[in-house]
Amino acid sequence: MKENKLIADVSTVTTMIKIYCKGNHGREELCVECLELAQYAEKRVKNCKFGHKKPVCAKCTVHCYKPEMREKIIQVMRYSGPKMIKHPVMLLRHVKDKLIY
């Protein structure tokens, strides 16, 4: 169960990056830049010092992303967030996590 939260977080951020890449770069598969961001985000999530109690990044007290990667992920989230309605389970899980953690 604990590992499942981290896997779900990685899945959500990857989905958001895919939405962003398709909408901004016209790609079905991730372009090199978006792939790098997805791999970086996965590494950050899996190595989060809070583990399964990881808050949503926007509410985290420790910003573990390098500044340039943080700016990229903020752009991705702003663009993709409203479009996550197409992924209701991920969206509801994220809202729940935002309220709990």
C-alpha positions in Angstrom: 0.0 0.0 0.0 2.7 2.5 0.9 4.7 1.8 -2.3 1.4 2.1 -4.2 1.1 5.8 -3.3 4.5 6.6 -4.8 3.7 4.5 -7.9 0.5 6.4 -8.2 2.3 9.8 -7.8 4.8 8.8 -10.5 1.9 7.7 -12.8 0.0 11.0 -12.3 3.0 13.2 -13.0 3.9 11.1 -16.1 0.4 11.4 -17.4 0.5 15.2 -16.8 3.8 15.4 -18.7 2.3 13.4 -21.6 -0.7 15.7 -21.8 1.6 18.7 -21.8 3.9 17.3 -24.5 1.0 16.3 -26.7 -0.6 19.8 -26.4 2.6 21.8 -26.7 5.0 19.7 -28.8 2.4 17.8 -30.8 3.8 14.4 -29.8 2.1 11.2 -28.9 5.3 9.9 -27.4 7.3 12.1 -25.1 9.9 14.3 -26.8 13.5 14.3 -25.4 12.9 17.3 -23.1 9.6 15.9 -21.7 11.2 12.5 -21.3 14.0 14.0 -19.3 11.5 15.8 -17.1 9.5 12.6 -16.6 12.6 10.6 -15.6 13.7 13.4 -13.3 10.3 13.6 -11.7 10.1 9.9 -11.2 13.5 9.9 -9.5 12.5 12.8 -7.2 9.2 11.1 -6.2 10.8 7.7 -5.5 13.5 9.3 -3.4 11.3 11.7 -1.5 12.4 11.9 2.1 8.7 11.7 3.2 8.2 8.4 1.6 4.6 7.2 1.4 3.6 10.2 3.5 4.8 12.5 0.7 2.6 15.6 0.3 1.6 17.0 -3.0 4.6 19.0 -4.3 2.7 22.3 -4.1 2.3 21.8 -0.3 5.8 20.4 0.4 8.1 22.2 2.7 11.2 20.8 0.9 11.6 21.6 -2.7 13.8 18.9 -4.1 13.6 19.9 -7.7 16.4 21.9 -9.2 15.1 25.4 -10.0 15.0 24.9 -13.8 13.2 21.6 -13.4 10.8 23.1 -10.9 9.8 25.8 -13.4 9.2 23.1 -16.0 7.0 21.0 -13.8 5.1 24.1 -12.7 4.4 24.8 -16.4 3.3 21.2 -16.9 1.0 21.2 -14.0 -0.6 24.5 -14.9 -1.3 23.3 -18.4 -2.2 19.7 -17.6 -4.2 20.2 -14.4 -7.4 21.3 -16.0 -7.1 18.6 -18.6 -6.9 15.8 -15.9 -10.7 15.6 -16.0 -10.0 12.9 -18.6 -8.3 10.9 -15.9 -10.9 11.0 -13.0 -9.3 8.4 -10.8 -5.9 10.2 -10.8 -7.6 13.5 -10.4 -9.6 12.4 -7.4 -6.6 10.7 -5.8 -4.6 13.9 -6.2 -7.4 16.0 -4.7 -7.6 13.6 -1.7 -3.8 13.7 -1.2 -3.9 17.5 -1.4 -6.5 17.5 1.4 -4.9 14.9 3.6 -1.2 15.6 3.4 
